[in-house]
Every structure is written in structure tokens, then in C-alpha cells.
Amino acid sequence: MDRFASIILTVLICVVALGQFVQVITRYVLEIPVMGLEESLLYPTMWLYMLGAVNASRENTHIRANVLEIFLSSTKQQQVLAVIGEVISLTVGIWLTIWAWDFTKYSIRVWRESPTLYLPTFYVDVALITGMVLMMIFTAWHLIKHLIVLFSPDTPTKES
């Protein structure tokens, strides 16, 4: 799974970077912009953004301001704080996932197209619901892992 995620994210970031490089060179150096390049870059950019967030959720490496952990002395207290954080993340994430689902239904119904190339934007819009569902799965998984550690009888009560 790690290898697959890193390959997909690497390919997407290379496509976006190459597209931006071509756009800068053709527009500002050669003064002949490539029509429709920005809207075609929307597809890999949105998927890169959402799959990057899914990857951070999978690895549990989202940026956090864990100031309270400094003041907690036991592992059990830190696990309780982690459970609270995951529950809040899951609650807000499910709420946003519901919104993403409503947006996806709207996108299917309207079936918008890009202005220049007439590409269906549904394939960009579906990245949002896909990413949110996957993030919620990984958040729930991390919550379960924290609960298992919290309720296991051999959880140390003091930091060593």
C-alpha cells in the first residue's frame, strides 16, 4: 500500500509540475500560451490534493498542534486525548463527507463541462467524495487502534 500510494502521488506531482513548467515557458518565455492547459491540470491537481490528504490520514501524519500532550504525564492520559481528537476528527469529517456526497450528486445531475476543452468536471468533483470517504475510513481505523491501546490491561500508567 505504501509503495502504491507513493507511486501514484509521485506521478501526479510530476504531471502537475511538468504542466506548470510548460505553461510558464510557453506563456512567459515564448509568449504563446497553451489553451486549456490550466483546466486540464485541474484533474491531476485535485486528485493530488485529495490523495495526499488520504495518505496523511493513512500514515496519521497530519499537522497537529499537540500542546496538551506536554502537560500530560501518563500514557493513558495521552491515549484519552488521542481518542478525543480522533472522535472530533471523525465527527467533522463525516459532516464534510455528507456535504461532499451532496456535491457529488449535484455534479452527476448537472454534468458540468470545462469552458475551453469541454471536459466533464465530474472526474474532478468525484475526487472530493473519494478522498473524504477514504480519510474517514483511516480516521476510524486510528480511533479503533487508540481505543484498543487505551483499554488494554497492560497500558502503562506512567511514562518511563
Secondary structure, 3 states (H helix, E strand, C coil): CHHHHHHHHHHHHHHHHHHHHHHHHHHHHCCCCCCCHHHHHHHHHHHHHHHHHHHHHHHCCCCCCCCHHHHCCCHHHHHHHHHHHHHHHHHHHHHHHHHHHHHHHHHHHHCCECCCCCCECHHHHHHHHHHHHHHHHHHHHHHHHHHHHHHCCCCCCCCC
